[in-house]
């Protein structure tokens, strides 16, 4: 019997990861889900659904906070967790590109430090899966290898910087804990259903296009030569559930990025055709677009974070050779963007007026 511990519930990736794990893994005795006290009530219905589908597994909603000593868990919860946990996933993080540095540091760096410290007290831990991001690369405009981490270049935002600092902490514990680090690309909804909980990341492009749909001509934003490395959520969770039990993945850092990325210009063209049945005409210089997005009213109308435009000019790319090699054992491959765009746009159209799906733009 196996016990699994998750931080980051009820976040989208965590919910999908739990569902995938339950569907592909046998003999799961316990699933422990760490939630902030303020999120327990919204988490309960989700857990009740799991319980109905998998009555032989015990589901535990554990109140806590990753930024506090012992993750702010009750003593009795800690005792059960230490006795039964064999596998752990750390997903809790601040993903907002516009986040203030102090908040990002507290959650992403201090939170990871506390999780690592607590995991050292778990005697039967077989694997710890840490969710980083491919964008710990910062502003390095080279091909980033999976073994690459330390660098002295700057970052596009505090999210990238604090995830980098957190990954350094995890990397330094590889000699003490059974660790696998994964670095996803930009995560979007399910490749087949299109489902997602938030219209962030690549969906900001759809927000922009939808807001400008009344214009007879819609231009490109800049040259759009940068790589657009988007991966669907189902690829991420299938890969993660395989890697956490893979001996080859032990001690490795792996890019869960798209091995066949397209450019931002190509993605923009595909999404505009599917959303608006139009093709882009001309181009707006990115500095002009950034200046426009300095205005709060403009950001809120377009539902676009100004920081997102920094990815339109970044010329780095990601090598994912080792992850690809390991995942081939299970027949897991990342679908090309254009094959999943129809479902992405269809789901967006069905839910674009749902304010709960949109991120808060300040």
C-alpha positions in Angstrom: 0.0 0.0 0.0 1.2 3.5 -0.9 0.7 6.9 0.6 1.0 10.1 -1.4 1.4 13.7 -0.1 0.6 16.8 -2.2 1.0 20.5 -1.7 -0.8 23.0 -3.9 -4.3 21.6 -3.6 -6.9 22.5 -4.9 -4.8 24.1 -7.7 -5.5 23.0 -11.3 -2.3 21.0 -11.8 -2.6 19.3 -8.4 -6.3 18.3 -9.1 -5.4 16.8 -12.4 -2.4 15.1 -11.0 -4.4 13.4 -8.3 -7.0 12.2 -10.8 -4.3 10.8 -13.1 -2.5 9.1 -10.3 -5.6 7.4 -9.0 -6.5 6.2 -12.5 -3.1 4.6 -13.3 -1.6 3.5 -9.9 -2.8 0.5 -8.0 -2.8 0.0 -4.2 -2.9 3.7 -3.2 -3.8 3.5 0.5 -3.7 7.2 1.4 -3.8 10.6 -0.4 -2.8 13.5 1.8 -3.7 17.0 0.4 -2.2 20.0 2.2 -4.6 23.0 1.9 -4.6 26.5 3.4 -7.4 26.8 6.0 -9.1 29.4 3.7 -9.4 26.8 0.9 -10.6 23.8 2.8 -14.3 24.4 2.2 -13.8 24.7 -1.6 -11.6 21.6 -1.5 -14.1 19.3 0.2 -16.5 18.7 -2.7 -13.5 17.7 -4.9 -12.3 15.3 -2.4 -15.7 13.8 -1.9 -15.8 13.1 -5.7 -12.5 11.3 -5.5 -13.8 9.3 -2.5 -16.8 8.1 -4.4 -14.8 7.1 -7.4 -12.0 5.4 -5.4 -13.6 4.0 -2.2 -10.6 1.9 -1.3 -8.3 4.9 -0.9 -8.3 7.1 2.2 -8.4 10.9 1.4 -7.1 13.3 4.0 -7.5 17.1 3.7 -4.7 18.5 5.9 -4.8 22.1 6.9 -1.5 23.8 6.8 0.8 26.5 5.3 4.1 25.7 3.5 5.7 28.9 4.7 5.5 28.0 8.4 7.6 25.5 10.4 6.3 21.9 10.1 4.0 23.4 7.4 1.7 24.5 10.2 0.2 21.1 10.5 -1.3 19.6 13.6 0.8 17.2 15.5 -1.6 14.3 14.9 -1.6 15.0 11.2 2.1 15.0 11.1 2.4 11.7 12.8 0.1 10.0 10.3 1.8 11.6 7.4 5.3 10.6 8.6 4.1 7.0 9.1 2.3 6.6 5.7 3.9 8.9 3.2 6.1 7.2 0.5 5.8 9.7 -2.3 5.5 13.5 -2.2 4.7 16.2 -4.7 5.4 19.9 -4.1 3.3 22.1 -6.4 2.3 25.0 -4.1 3.7 28.2 -5.5 2.9 31.7 -6.7 2.6 31.6 -10.5 1.6 35.2 -11.1 4.0 37.0 -13.5 3.2 40.3 -11.9 3.7 39.2 -8.3 5.6 41.4 -5.8 9.0 40.0 -4.9 8.3 39.7 -1.1 5.2 37.5 -1.7 6.9 35.4 -4.3 10.0 34.9 -2.1 7.9 34.0 1.0 5.9 31.3 -0.9 8.2 30.0 -3.5 11.5 30.1 -1.7 10.7 30.0 2.0 7.8 27.6 1.4 10.1 25.2 -0.5 12.7 25.4 2.3 10.1 24.4 4.9 8.8 21.5 2.7 12.4 20.2 2.3 13.0 20.5 6.0 9.8 18.6 6.8 10.4 15.9 4.3 13.7 15.0 6.0 11.6 13.7 8.9 9.7 11.2 6.7 11.4 7.8 7.2 9.9 5.9 4.3 10.1 8.5 1.5 10.8 6.9 -1.8 10.5 9.9 -4.1 10.0 13.6 -3.9 8.8 15.3 -7.1 9.5 19.0 -7.2 7.6 21.2 -9.7 9.9 23.9 -11.0 9.6 25.7 -14.3 11.6 25.7 -17.5 11.8 29.5 -17.1 14.4 29.3 -14.2 16.6 29.9 -17.3 15.9 33.6 -16.8 17.2 35.8 -19.6 19.8 33.4 -21.0 19.1 33.3 -24.8 20.7 29.9 -25.5 19.6 26.3 -25.7 19.0 25.4 -22.0 19.9 21.8 -21.1 18.2 19.8 -18.4 21.4 19.7 -16.4 21.8 23.5 -16.6 20.8 25.5 -13.5 23.2 28.0 -12.0 23.7 31.3 -13.9 24.2 35.0 -13.2 21.9 36.5 -15.7 18.8 38.3 -14.6 15.1 37.3 -14.8 12.1 38.6 -16.6 10.0 38.8 -13.4 10.0 37.8 -9.7 8.2 34.6 -10.4 11.1 33.3 -12.5 13.7 34.5 -10.0 12.1 33.0 -6.9 11.4 29.7 -8.7 15.1 29.6 -9.6 16.1 30.3 -6.0 13.8 27.5 -4.9 15.2 25.0 -7.4 18.7 25.7 -6.2 17.5 24.7 -2.7 16.0 21.5 -4.0 19.1 20.7 -6.1 21.3 21.0 -3.1 19.3 18.4 -1.3 19.6 15.7 -4.0 22.3 13.9 -1.9 19.9 13.8 1.1 16.5 13.1 -0.4 15.2 10.9 -3.3 14.4 13.8 -5.7 13.2 14.3 -9.2 12.9 17.9 -10.4 10.6 18.6 -13.4 10.5 21.9 -15.3 7.3 22.3 -17.3 6.9 24.7 -20.1 3.9 27.0 -20.3 1.0 24.9 -19.2 -2.4 25.1 -21.0 -5.6 23.1 -20.7 -6.3 19.5 -21.6 -5.4 18.6 -25.1 -8.6 16.7 -25.8 -11.2 18.5 -23.7 -9.6 21.9 -23.6 -10.5 22.2 -19.9 -8.6 24.6 -17.7 -9.4 26.4 -14.5 -7.7 29.8 -15.3 -7.2 31.8 -18.5 -3.6 32.7 -17.9 -0.4 32.0 -19.8 -1.2 31.3 -23.4 -4.9 32.3 -22.8 -3.8 36.0 -22.4 -3.3 35.9 -26.2 -6.9 34.8 -26.6 -8.0 37.6 -24.2 -6.1 40.1 -26.4 -7.7 38.9 -29.6 -11.2 38.7 -28.2 -11.0 42.2 -26.9 -9.9 43.5 -30.4 -12.4 41.4 -32.3 -14.3 44.4 -33.6 -11.3 45.8 -35.5 -11.3 45.2 -39.3 -7.5 44.5 -39.1 -5.6 43.0 -36.1 -1.8 43.3 -36.2 0.9 41.0 -34.8 2.7 42.1 -31.6 6.3 42.6 -32.6 8.2 40.2 -34.8 7.0 37.1 -32.8 10.2 35.2 -33.4 10.4 33.9 -29.9 9.7 30.2 -29.1 6.3 29.5 -27.8 6.8 26.4 -25.6 3.3 25.3 -24.5 2.4 21.9 -23.1 -1.1 20.6 -22.3 -1.9 19.6 -18.7 -2.6 16.0 -19.6 1.0 15.6 -20.9 2.3 17.1 -17.6 0.3 14.8 -15.3 0.8 11.6 -17.3 4.5 12.3 -17.4 4.7 13.1 -13.7 2.9 10.0 -12.7 5.3 7.9 -14.7 8.4 9.7 -13.7 7.7 9.5 -9.9 8.0 5.7 -10.2 10.8 5.6 -12.8 14.3 4.6 -11.5 15.8 6.4 -14.5 14.3 9.7 -13.2 15.8 9.4 -9.7 18.1 12.4 -9.0 17.4 13.9 -12.4 16.1 17.3 -13.5 13.8 17.0 -16.5 12.3 19.4 -19.0 8.6 18.7 -19.6 8.6 21.1 -22.5 7.4 20.7 -26.1 10.1 19.1 -28.2 8.5 20.7 -31.3 7.7 24.3 -30.2 6.4 26.9 -32.6 7.1 30.6 -32.6 4.8 33.1 -31.0 4.0 34.5 -34.4 2.8 31.1 -35.6 0.7 30.5 -32.4 -0.8 34.0 -32.7 -1.8 33.3 -36.3 -3.3 29.9 -35.5 -5.3 31.2 -32.5 -6.6 34.2 -34.4 -7.8 32.0 -37.3 -9.6 29.6 -34.9 -11.0 32.3 -32.7 -11.9 35.1 -35.1 -11.6 33.5 -38.6 -9.1 36.2 -39.5 -5.4 36.5 -40.3 -3.1 39.1 -38.7 -2.2 42.1 -40.8 0.9 44.2 -40.1 2.7 44.5 -36.8 2.7 46.8 -33.7 6.2 47.4 -32.2 6.4 45.7 -28.9 7.7 48.8 -27.0 4.5 50.6 -28.1 2.4 47.7 -26.9 4.2 47.7 -23.6 3.7 51.4 -23.2 0.0 51.0 -23.8 -0.2 48.2 -21.2 1.3 50.6 -18.6 -2.2 52.0 -18.3 -4.3 50.0 -15.8 -7.5 50.5 -17.8 -5.9 49.1 -20.9 -4.6 46.0 -19.0 -8.0 45.3 -17.5 -9.8 45.8 -20.8 -7.5 43.5 -22.7 -7.2 41.1 -19.7 -3.4 40.9 -20.4 -0.5 41.3 -17.9 2.2 43.7 -19.2 4.9 41.2 -18.0 3.6 38.6 -20.5 5.0 40.6 -23.4 8.6 39.9 -22.2 8.2 36.4 -23.5 7.6 37.7 -27.0 11.2 38.7 -27.5 13.1 36.0 -25.4 15.2 33.9 -27.8 16.1 31.0 -25.5 15.0 27.4 -26.1 14.8 24.1 -24.1 16.4 20.8 -24.7 14.3 17.9 -23.3 16.3 14.9 -24.6 16.5 13.1 -21.3 12.8 13.5 -20.4 11.8 12.4 -23.9 14.0 9.3 -23.7 12.6 8.2 -20.4 8.9 9.0 -21.3 9.2 7.0 -24.5 9.3 3.9 -22.3 5.6 4.6 -21.5 4.7 5.9 -25.0 4.1 9.4 -23.6 4.6 12.2 -26.2 3.7 15.8 -26.2 1.2 16.7 -28.9 2.0 19.6 -31.3 0.3 22.9 -30.5 -1.7 23.1 -33.7 -3.4 19.7 -33.0 -4.7 21.0 -29.7 -5.6 24.5 -30.6 -9.1 23.7 -31.7 -10.1 22.3 -28.3 -8.3 25.2 -26.5 -10.3 27.8 -28.4 -13.6 25.9 -28.1 -13.3 25.7 -24.3 -12.3 29.4 -24.2 -15.3 30.4 -26.2 -17.6 28.4 -23.9 -16.2 30.1 -20.8 -14.8 33.5 -21.8 -17.4 35.4 -20.0 -16.9 33.5 -16.7 -15.0 36.0 -14.5 -13.9 33.1 -12.2 -11.8 31.8 -15.1 -9.9 35.0 -15.6 -6.9 36.1 -13.5 -7.1 39.4 -11.6 -5.3 42.1 -13.6 -4.3 45.2 -11.5 
